[in-house]
Amino acid sequence: MNAFNPVQFRAQFPALADAGVYLDSAATTLKSLAVIEASDQFYRLSAGNVHRSQFAAARQLTERYENAARTRGGAA
């Protein structure tokens, strides 16, 4: 197992690029680059509501939602 590297960890969070230190609450949780990119892809490519429609884009969105729920060990 690799030792924790704070420089590599901070590099995953674009909001930390200014070397500031955030001491406020979790209500302003920083988003990692992976979360930002996934959100960007979702808003650019997704249309429809989960479990609400039968057109292709909505079915694909429902499938992605259910896969994510299974991955994290929860129910869809």
BELVEN-V569963 format. One line per field, one symbol per residue. psi: psi as a letter, one per 30 degrees, with the letter a starting at -180 (. if undefined). burial: + if it has 16 or more other ideal C-beta (glycine too) atoms within 10 Angstrom, else -. A space follows every 10 residues. Layout:
psi: ???
burial: ???
This chain:
psi: kklkjfeeee ffjefgfggl kjgalffhkk kleeeeeeee eefefkklkk gflgleeeee eeeeeeeeee efglk.
burial: ---------- ---------- ---------- -+-------- -------+-+ -------+-- ++-------- ------
